[in-house]
């Protein structure tokens, strides 16, 4: 499964905030990698909610990885 597998034609599914676990399950990176990236100031942008939980804007995560993929080729 990947980030693109849940895209539908109803509304804009990319315009939502998702958990670290959600992103990790759909990419090649573990939740610990995302945690480390946040501490190091790397990785896709995120928001921190009350209570310390982090969320990622799905569209921004896709753009982050697509930009990195194009830059490597």
C-alpha positions as a Markdown table, in Angstrom:
| # | Residue | x | y | z |
|---|---|---|---|---|
| 1 | Unk | 0.0 | 0.0 | 0.0 |
| 2 | Unk | 1.2 | 3.5 | -0.7 |
| 3 | Unk | 0.0 | 7.1 | -0.2 |
| 4 | Unk | -1.7 | 7.2 | -3.6 |
| 5 | Unk | -3.8 | 4.0 | -3.0 |
| 6 | Unk | -6.6 | 5.8 | -1.1 |
| 7 | Unk | -7.2 | 8.7 | -3.6 |
| 8 | Unk | -10.8 | 8.9 | -4.6 |
| 9 | Unk | -12.9 | 11.3 | -6.7 |
| 10 | Unk | -15.0 | 12.5 | -3.7 |
| 11 | Unk | -13.8 | 15.7 | -2.1 |
| 12 | Unk | -10.0 | 16.2 | -1.9 |
| 13 | Unk | -8.5 | 13.3 | 0.2 |
| 14 | Unk | -5.1 | 14.9 | 0.0 |
| 15 | Unk | -6.3 | 18.0 | 1.9 |
| 16 | Unk | -6.3 | 16.4 | 5.4 |
| 17 | Unk | -3.9 | 15.9 | 8.3 |
| 18 | Unk | -2.7 | 12.4 | 9.2 |
| 19 | Unk | -0.6 | 10.8 | 11.9 |
| 20 | Unk | 3.0 | 9.7 | 11.8 |
| 21 | Unk | 1.8 | 6.1 | 11.9 |
| 22 | Unk | -0.4 | 6.7 | 8.9 |
| 23 | Unk | 2.5 | 8.2 | 6.8 |
| 24 | Unk | 4.9 | 5.5 | 8.0 |
| 25 | Unk | 2.6 | 2.7 | 6.9 |
| 26 | Unk | 2.5 | 4.1 | 3.4 |
| 27 | Unk | 6.1 | 4.9 | 2.9 |
| 28 | Unk | 9.4 | 3.1 | 3.2 |
| 29 | Unk | 10.2 | 4.9 | 6.5 |
| 30 | Unk | 9.4 | 3.8 | 10.1 |
| 31 | Unk | 7.7 | 6.1 | 12.6 |
| 32 | Unk | 11.0 | 6.3 | 14.4 |
| 33 | Unk | 12.6 | 7.8 | 11.3 |
| 34 | Unk | 10.0 | 10.5 | 11.2 |
| 35 | Unk | 10.6 | 11.2 | 14.9 |
| 36 | Unk | 14.3 | 11.5 | 14.3 |
| 37 | Unk | 13.8 | 13.7 | 11.3 |
| 38 | Unk | 11.6 | 16.0 | 13.4 |
| 39 | Unk | 14.3 | 16.3 | 16.1 |
| 40 | Unk | 16.9 | 17.0 | 13.4 |
| 41 | Unk | 14.8 | 19.5 | 11.5 |
| 42 | Unk | 14.5 | 17.2 | 8.4 |
| 43 | Unk | 11.8 | 15.4 | 6.6 |
| 44 | Unk | 8.3 | 16.6 | 5.6 |
| 45 | Unk | 6.8 | 19.6 | 7.4 |
| 46 | Unk | 4.5 | 18.8 | 10.3 |
| 47 | Unk | 2.3 | 20.5 | 12.9 |
| 48 | Unk | 2.4 | 19.8 | 16.6 |
| 49 | Unk | -0.9 | 19.6 | 18.3 |
| 50 | Unk | -1.7 | 20.1 | 22.0 |
| 51 | Unk | -0.4 | 17.2 | 23.9 |
| 52 | Unk | 2.6 | 16.9 | 21.7 |
| 53 | Unk | 1.0 | 14.8 | 18.9 |
| 54 | Unk | 2.3 | 15.5 | 15.4 |
| 55 | Unk | 0.3 | 15.6 | 12.2 |
| 56 | Unk | 1.3 | 15.8 | 8.6 |
| 57 | Unk | -0.7 | 17.5 | 5.8 |
| 58 | Unk | -1.0 | 14.7 | 3.2 |
| 59 | Unk | -0.6 | 16.9 | 0.1 |
| 60 | Unk | 2.6 | 18.4 | 1.6 |
| 61 | Unk | 4.1 | 15.0 | 2.4 |
| 62 | Unk | 3.4 | 13.9 | -1.2 |
| 63 | Unk | 5.0 | 17.1 | -2.6 |
| 64 | Unk | 8.0 | 16.6 | -0.3 |
| 65 | Unk | 8.7 | 13.1 | -1.5 |
| 66 | Unk | 8.0 | 13.9 | -5.2 |
| 67 | Unk | 10.4 | 16.8 | -5.0 |
| 68 | Unk | 13.1 | 14.6 | -3.5 |
| 69 | Unk | 12.5 | 11.9 | -6.0 |
| 70 | Unk | 12.9 | 14.3 | -9.0 |
| 71 | Unk | 16.0 | 15.7 | -7.5 |
| 72 | Unk | 17.7 | 12.3 | -7.2 |
| 73 | Unk | 17.2 | 11.3 | -10.9 |
